[in-house]
Amino acid sequence: MSSVDRLLNAKEVCKLTSVSQATLYRLIKANKFPKPLRLGPQVTRWRSDEIAAHLDRLSAARGAA
């Protein structure tokens, strides 16, 4: 596994992606967004590199359309 810049909480991911938490979890359920890491019973975090890669894919898809 490559090094991870940061682990982001849901609030940070929502700010980066400009979506609400409800939308974030809907996208995850639909397999359209990276799943978070479970660090504890009530602690989830996303790898910043996975979020950046996801946003890059969205940008590339928009450019190809």
N, CA, C and O atoms as a GROMACS GRO file, in nm:
protein
  260
    1MET      N    1   0.085  -0.117   0.000
    1MET     CA    2   0.000   0.000   0.000
    1MET      C    3   0.089   0.124   0.000
    1MET      O    4   0.190   0.128   0.070
    2SER      N    5   0.052   0.224  -0.079
    2SER     CA    6   0.130   0.346  -0.086
    2SER      C    7   0.105   0.431   0.038
    2SER      O    8   0.011   0.407   0.113
    3SER      N    9   0.192   0.529   0.057
    3SER     CA   10   0.174   0.617   0.172
    3SER      C   11   0.050   0.704   0.152
    3SER      O   12   0.015   0.740   0.040
    4VAL      N   13  -0.014   0.736   0.260
    4VAL     CA   14  -0.136   0.816   0.258
    4VAL      C   15  -0.102   0.954   0.311
    4VAL      O   16  -0.042   0.967   0.418
    5ASP      N   17  -0.141   1.057   0.237
    5ASP     CA   18  -0.118   1.193   0.285
    5ASP      C   19  -0.191   1.219   0.415
    5ASP      O   20  -0.132   1.262   0.514
    6ARG      N   21  -0.322   1.193   0.413
    6ARG     CA   22  -0.406   1.219   0.529
    6ARG      C   23  -0.526   1.127   0.528
    6ARG      O   24  -0.563   1.071   0.425
    7LEU      N   25  -0.584   1.112   0.644
    7LEU     CA   26  -0.713   1.046   0.656
    7LEU      C   27  -0.815   1.156   0.683
    7LEU      O   28  -0.798   1.237   0.774
    8LEU      N   29  -0.921   1.157   0.602
    8LEU     CA   30  -1.021   1.263   0.608
    8LEU      C   31  -1.150   1.213   0.670
    8LEU      O   32  -1.191   1.099   0.646
    9ASN      N   33  -1.214   1.298   0.750
    9ASN     CA   34  -1.345   1.260   0.803
    9ASN      C   35  -1.452   1.300   0.703
    9ASN      O   36  -1.423   1.364   0.602
   10ALA      N   37  -1.577   1.262   0.731
   10ALA     CA   38  -1.687   1.286   0.637
   10ALA      C   39  -1.705   1.435   0.608
   10ALA      O   40  -1.731   1.474   0.494
   11LYS      N   41  -1.692   1.517   0.709
   11LYS     CA   42  -1.709   1.662   0.691
   11LYS      C   43  -1.605   1.718   0.594
   11LYS      O   44  -1.637   1.801   0.509
   12GLU      N   45  -1.480   1.672   0.607
   12GLU     CA   46  -1.374   1.717   0.517
   12GLU      C   47  -1.398   1.668   0.375
   12GLU      O   48  -1.376   1.742   0.279
   13VAL      N   49  -1.442   1.543   0.361
   13VAL     CA   50  -1.468   1.487   0.228
   13VAL      C   51  -1.583   1.565   0.161
   13VAL      O   52  -1.576   1.596   0.043
   14CYS      N   53  -1.686   1.595   0.238
   14CYS     CA   54  -1.799   1.671   0.184
   14CYS      C   55  -1.754   1.810   0.139
   14CYS      O   56  -1.800   1.860   0.036
   15LYS      N   57  -1.668   1.871   0.215
   15LYS     CA   58  -1.618   2.003   0.177
   15LYS      C   59  -1.536   1.995   0.047
   15LYS      O   60  -1.550   2.081  -0.040
   16LEU      N   61  -1.453   1.894   0.034
   16LEU     CA   62  -1.371   1.877  -0.087
   16LEU      C   63  -1.455   1.848  -0.211
   16LEU      O   64  -1.422   1.892  -0.321
   17THR      N   65  -1.562   1.773  -0.193
   17THR     CA   66  -1.641   1.727  -0.306
   17THR      C   67  -1.768   1.811  -0.329
   17THR      O   68  -1.836   1.794  -0.430
   18SER      N   69  -1.797   1.900  -0.237
   18SER     CA   70  -1.917   1.987  -0.245
   18SER      C   71  -2.047   1.908  -0.249
   18SER      O   72  -2.140   1.943  -0.322
   19VAL      N   73  -2.053   1.801  -0.170
   19VAL     CA   74  -2.177   1.725  -0.156
   19VAL      C   75  -2.213   1.716  -0.008
   19VAL      O   76  -2.127   1.732   0.079
   20SER      N   77  -2.340   1.692   0.020
   20SER     CA   78  -2.384   1.675   0.158
   20SER      C   79  -2.344   1.536   0.207
   20SER      O   80  -2.308   1.448   0.129
   21GLN      N   81  -2.351   1.518   0.340
   21GLN     CA   82  -2.320   1.386   0.394
   21GLN      C   83  -2.420   1.282   0.345
   21GLN      O   84  -2.383   1.168   0.319
   22ALA      N   85  -2.546   1.321   0.332
   22ALA     CA   86  -2.647   1.226   0.282
   22ALA      C   87  -2.611   1.180   0.141
   22ALA      O   88  -2.620   1.062   0.109
   23THR      N   89  -2.571   1.276   0.056
   23THR     CA   90  -2.533   1.242  -0.081
   23THR      C   91  -2.407   1.157  -0.082
   23THR      O   92  -2.397   1.062  -0.160
   24LEU      N   93  -2.311   1.189   0.003
   24LEU     CA   94  -2.187   1.112   0.013
   24LEU      C   95  -2.219   0.965   0.040
   24LEU      O   96  -2.168   0.876  -0.029
   25TYR      N   97  -2.303   0.939   0.140
   25TYR     CA   98  -2.335   0.801   0.174
   25TYR      C   99  -2.422   0.733   0.068
   25TYR      O  100  -2.413   0.611   0.050
   26ARG      N  101  -2.504   0.810  -0.002
   26ARG     CA  102  -2.582   0.754  -0.114
   26ARG      C  103  -2.487   0.710  -0.226
   26ARG      O  104  -2.504   0.603  -0.284
   27LEU      N  105  -2.386   0.792  -0.256
   27LEU     CA  106  -2.289   0.758  -0.360
   27LEU      C  107  -2.208   0.634  -0.322
   27LEU      O  108  -2.180   0.550  -0.407
   28ILE      N  109  -2.173   0.623  -0.195
   28ILE     CA  110  -2.099   0.505  -0.147
   28ILE      C  111  -2.185   0.380  -0.164
   28ILE      O  112  -2.138   0.277  -0.212
   29LYS      N  113  -2.310   0.390  -0.124
   29LYS     CA  114  -2.402   0.275  -0.135
   29LYS      C  115  -2.421   0.232  -0.280
   29LYS      O  116  -2.439   0.114  -0.308
   30ALA      N  117  -2.417   0.329  -0.372
   30ALA     CA  118  -2.433   0.300  -0.515
   30ALA      C  119  -2.300   0.263  -0.582
   30ALA      O  120  -2.294   0.250  -0.704
   31ASN      N  121  -2.195   0.246  -0.503
   31ASN     CA  122  -2.060   0.214  -0.552
   31ASN      C  123  -2.008   0.318  -0.651
   31ASN      O  124  -1.939   0.284  -0.747
   32LYS      N  125  -2.042   0.445  -0.627
   32LYS     CA  126  -1.995   0.554  -0.712
   32LYS      C  127  -1.897   0.644  -0.639
   32LYS      O  128  -1.862   0.751  -0.689
   33PHE      N  129  -1.852   0.601  -0.521
   33PHE     CA  130  -1.757   0.679  -0.441
   33PHE      C  131  -1.675   0.582  -0.358
   33PHE      O  132  -1.727   0.478  -0.316
   34PRO      N  133  -1.548   0.614  -0.332
   34PRO     CA  134  -1.465   0.523  -0.252
   34PRO      C  135  -1.524   0.498  -0.113
   34PRO      O  136  -1.574   0.590  -0.048
   35LYS      N  137  -1.516   0.375  -0.070
   35LYS     CA  138  -1.565   0.339   0.063
   35LYS      C  139  -1.465   0.386   0.169
   35LYS      O  140  -1.344   0.387   0.145
   36PRO      N  141  -1.515   0.423   0.285
   36PRO     CA  142  -1.424   0.468   0.392
   36PRO      C  143  -1.357   0.350   0.462
   36PRO      O  144  -1.399   0.235   0.450
   37LEU      N  145  -1.254   0.384   0.535
   37LEU     CA  146  -1.189   0.287   0.623
   37LEU      C  147  -1.262   0.290   0.756
   37LEU      O  148  -1.297   0.397   0.805
   38ARG      N  149  -1.286   0.176   0.814
   38ARG     CA  150  -1.347   0.168   0.947
   38ARG      C  151  -1.235   0.158   1.049
   38ARG      O  152  -1.163   0.058   1.054
   39LEU      N  153  -1.221   0.261   1.131
   39LEU     CA  154  -1.116   0.261   1.233
   39LEU      C  155  -1.169   0.223   1.370
   39LEU      O  156  -1.092   0.195   1.461
   40GLY      N  157  -1.298   0.221   1.384
   40GLY     CA  158  -1.363   0.186   1.510
   40GLY      C  159  -1.512   0.177   1.487
   40GLY      O  160  -1.558   0.196   1.375
   41PRO      N  161  -1.588   0.148   1.591
   41PRO     CA  162  -1.732   0.132   1.575
   41PRO      C  163  -1.801   0.257   1.520
   41PRO      O  164  -1.898   0.246   1.446
   42GLN      N  165  -1.752   0.375   1.554
   42GLN     CA  166  -1.814   0.498   1.508
   42GLN      C  167  -1.713   0.592   1.443
   42GLN      O  168  -1.733   0.713   1.439
   43VAL      N  169  -1.603   0.534   1.392
   43VAL     CA  170  -1.499   0.616   1.331
   43VAL      C  171  -1.470   0.567   1.189
   43VAL      O  172  -1.424   0.455   1.169
   44THR      N  173  -1.500   0.654   1.091
   44THR     CA  174  -1.469   0.623   0.952
   44THR      C  175  -1.385   0.736   0.896
   44THR      O  176  -1.405   0.853   0.929
   45ARG      N  177  -1.291   0.700   0.811
   45ARG     CA  178  -1.205   0.798   0.747
   45ARG      C  179  -1.180   0.754   0.604
   45ARG      O  180  -1.182   0.635   0.572
   46TRP      N  181  -1.156   0.852   0.517
   46TRP     CA  182  -1.123   0.828   0.378
   46TRP      C  183  -0.978   0.864   0.355
   46TRP      O  184  -0.927   0.960   0.412
   47ARG      N  185  -0.911   0.786   0.272
   47ARG     CA  186  -0.773   0.816   0.235
   47ARG      C  187  -0.775   0.934   0.137
   47ARG      O  188  -0.848   0.932   0.038
   48SER      N  189  -0.697   1.036   0.166
   48SER     CA  190  -0.696   1.155   0.080
   48SER      C  191  -0.652   1.122  -0.062
   48SER      O  192  -0.701   1.183  -0.157
   49ASP      N  193  -0.561   1.026  -0.077
   49ASP     CA  194  -0.516   0.990  -0.212
   49ASP      C  195  -0.628   0.923  -0.292
   49ASP      O  196  -0.635   0.941  -0.414
   50GLU      N  197  -0.716   0.847  -0.227
   50GLU     CA  198  -0.829   0.786  -0.297
   50GLU      C  199  -0.931   0.890  -0.339
   50GLU      O  200  -0.991   0.880  -0.446
   51ILE      N  201  -0.952   0.992  -0.255
   51ILE     CA  202  -1.046   1.099  -0.289
   51ILE      C  203  -0.990   1.179  -0.406
   51ILE      O  204  -1.064   1.213  -0.499
   52ALA      N  205  -0.861   1.210  -0.402
   52ALA     CA  206  -0.799   1.285  -0.511
   52ALA      C  207  -0.808   1.206  -0.642
   52ALA      O  208  -0.836   1.265  -0.747
   53ALA      N  209  -0.784   1.076  -0.637
   53ALA     CA  210  -0.793   0.992  -0.758
   53ALA      C  211  -0.936   0.989  -0.811
   53ALA      O  212  -0.959   0.992  -0.932
   54HIS      N  213  -1.033   0.982  -0.721
   54HIS     CA  214  -1.174   0.982  -0.762
   54HIS      C  215  -1.208   1.112  -0.833
   54HIS      O  216  -1.273   1.110  -0.938
   55LEU      N  217  -1.166   1.225  -0.778
   55LEU     CA  218  -1.193   1.355  -0.840
   55LEU      C  219  -1.123   1.367  -0.975
   55LEU      O  220  -1.177   1.426  -1.068
   56ASP      N  221  -1.002   1.312  -0.985
   56ASP     CA  222  -0.930   1.312  -1.114
   56ASP      C  223  -1.006   1.232  -1.219
   56ASP      O  224  -1.016   1.273  -1.334
   57ARG      N  225  -1.062   1.116  -1.178
   57ARG     CA  226  -1.140   1.034  -1.272
   57ARG      C  227  -1.265   1.109  -1.320
   57ARG      O  228  -1.301   1.102  -1.438
   58LEU      N  229  -1.330   1.179  -1.229
   58LEU     CA  230  -1.447   1.257  -1.267
   58LEU      C  231  -1.410   1.367  -1.366
   58LEU      O  232  -1.482   1.390  -1.464
   59SER      N  233  -1.298   1.434  -1.342
   59SER     CA  234  -1.253   1.538  -1.433
   59SER      C  235  -1.219   1.482  -1.570
   59SER      O  236  -1.252   1.542  -1.673
   60ALA      N  237  -1.152   1.367  -1.570
   60ALA     CA  238  -1.114   1.303  -1.697
   60ALA      C  239  -1.238   1.261  -1.775
   60ALA      O  240  -1.244   1.277  -1.897
   61ALA      N  241  -1.337   1.207  -1.704
   61ALA     CA  242  -1.461   1.164  -1.770
   61ALA      C  243  -1.535   1.284  -1.829
   61ALA      O  244  -1.593   1.275  -1.937
   62ARG      N  245  -1.533   1.393  -1.758
   62ARG     CA  246  -1.600   1.514  -1.808
   62ARG      C  247  -1.530   1.565  -1.934
   62ARG      O  248  -1.595   1.608  -2.029
   63GLY      N  249  -1.398   1.559  -1.933
   63GLY     CA  250  -1.320   1.604  -2.048
   63GLY      C  251  -1.338   1.515  -2.169
   63GLY      O  252  -1.327   1.561  -2.282
   64ALA      N  253  -1.365   1.385  -2.145
   64ALA     CA  254  -1.380   1.290  -2.255
   64ALA      C  255  -1.519   1.295  -2.316
   64ALA      O  256  -1.540   1.248  -2.428
   65ALA      N  257  -1.612   1.351  -2.243
   65ALA     CA  258  -1.752   1.356  -2.291
   65ALA      C  259  -1.773   1.462  -2.396
   65ALA      O  260  -1.885   1.478  -2.447
   0.00000   0.00000   0.00000
